[in-house]
Amino acid sequence: MKHRVLGAVVALAALAWVTAGVAQAQPAATVLAPPDVDVTAVQAHLAQFNGFATANGGHRRAGSAGYAQSLAYVKGKLQAAGYTVTEQRCTTCTYVSNNLVADWPGGDANQTIMFGAHLDSVSAGPGINDNGSGSAAILENALQLAARNPSMTKHVRFAWWTDEEQGLNGSKYYVSQLSSAQRSAIKAYYNFDMVASRNGGYFVNNIGTAAAAPLREYWTSLNLAPEENVEGAGRSDDYSFQQAGIPSSGYATGASARKTSAQAAKWGGTAGAAYDSCYHSRCDTTSNINPTALDRSSDGIAYTIWKQAVSDAPVNDFSLSLSPSSGSVAAGSSATFTVDTATTSGSPQTVTLSASAPSGVSVAFSPASVQSGGSSTATISVGASVPAGTSQITVRGTGSATHTATYTLTVTGDAPGDFALSLNPTSGSIGAGSSGTATVNTATTSGSPQTVSLSASGPSGVSVAFSPASVQSGGSSTATISVGASVAAGTYTITVVGTGAVSRSATYTLTVTGGGPGGCAGLPAWSASASYVPDDVVSHNGHKWKSTWYSSGAEPGAPGSWAVWQDQGAC
């Protein structure tokens, strides 16, 4: 908080006015359900700020390395939580440095509720109460808002100001850069400066205003009877917003002013002593924190966020779980698990399922989307070449929100072995109507031997039989190639396929000799245009025929040709 001395007359007048305002105030009839902010989480942020100061000359003054590290820490937390975060360069600041502004998505941007605290310290000390306390309190509240992700009635913005200790310069610059419409969109600004003073009181800025109502309500519900922040009037960043006509309020627990006897009787502590005896001093470390005041301040901020900007209607949400959540699947095999969903708040909704899995593993869902409360069967297919080991599959359900669950997959056994297949010989000549053989050789090239089933494809009229029809890789089989009598002479390709865990193939080049209608054993086929003399031998309709006389055009086996051709039998 910026240093300033107020006149006693002004202070007493303000206190009298506030007393009347508090007497008329009534708690809200319906209190929403904000989070109970964990004060140890707030203190963890303070420990980080203290560490940045210790590592950088003992302070976090605007423009210093300690300030820059504090800003980077807050920024990283907010970005990870899903905020839209902007650094604004304050070019008019005494120590030119950056403000940090974070917007939570959702809510009406024309109805913005803003929460802020100055992040810088004086050069004399680390500034853990002034004002690490306010900065940490709104940071943890921002993170809790993101974690709860409620339905928003108004837009919420958080800010961490630079150069406050030099004259509220960071917040003044921010307000000066707002357009008229942007100023009008901010319906209330709440400031938190020194909210954990060790001998502290409970003070609310502008306590009688509508903007202050939720802050006042919360502390009143704890029987704290808060008072107007007379000491801090005009000395912190809420004043920059007040000057622009933006309603503002905030919490404080006191700086160098001294606690009265009445206040000590009401709140405890030491009458006549400063609220913060380490104000603007090197002893303003994590040891200078009142955890009770810090907790009450943090929870009051949460109450105000929920009261001002969160809908009391339940948000549609769901949970996602897997049954079982782990399993073993052999390479080349598949398995299933069940994806269960449940409606955790609001109404049932459509949840679309997807998964990310390691290379070689796929996941299919049946059905691919369910109504929350329903289930789906997930089928895991593990490729044959996936090595043994354990990996994670992330199952994702996407509806109004996205939830994930993890399946631990253990792939068992080595990947199935591989084999090679070859033919010997790889080519040959066979007369039409005849047969020949080739040897099919297999060899195990990786893994264990496996059963290889043999098959073949070739031209019409040519068949291949294997003996045996399947072998263990490393074994051989005899392939008998049978060429039909009517297969025309020519060159053909026969493809031999071996099928095991994988498929391998080899080709045989077949040359058919003779052939044509009736062609057999390489004999020339009878031709109606040829002239024949005794003892000529031809093939026709699958038989051999021997000429017994001179002829031309006389078809073997035809009526009237018995005296010309003698049947020598089938090929």
Order of alpha helices (4+ residues) and beta strands (2+ residues): alpha-alpha-alpha-beta-beta-beta-alpha-beta-alpha-alpha-beta-beta-alpha-beta-alpha-beta-alpha-alpha-beta-beta-beta-beta-beta-beta-beta-beta-beta-beta-beta-beta-beta-beta-beta-beta-beta-beta-beta-beta-beta-beta-beta
